[in-house]
Amino acid sequence: MVDRVKKYTLELFGEPHTIITDEPVEDVTQAADYFNQCMEILSAESGLKDVKKLAFLTGLQLSQDLLRMQKQLVNCETSELKARLLVDEIEASFDE
């Protein structure tokens, strides 16, 4: 089944923004809500009120978070692979 592209108007930090996407409305809304929360936290912590600066800094912060999580995932996958190899070695030693 092919998803249809839809047009949504979202409010980000009090300003309407229209996007076109094939993502489900629930996912788009959840992402926008999370972005808004991050902008509000950054604004409260920094005192910034300029929406463009807040959006840029929030995007940068979320990108850093994503990169950090990707590195953690790679580390977890590497650890899982090492654990599997160790289990295989242990099981092979019992077969000898």
Secondary structure, DSSP 8 states (H G I E B T S, - for coil): -----EEEEEEETTEEEEEEESS-HHHHHHHHHHHHHHHHHHHHHH----HHHHHHHHHHHHHHHHHHHHHHHHHHHHHHHHHHHHHHHHHHHHH-
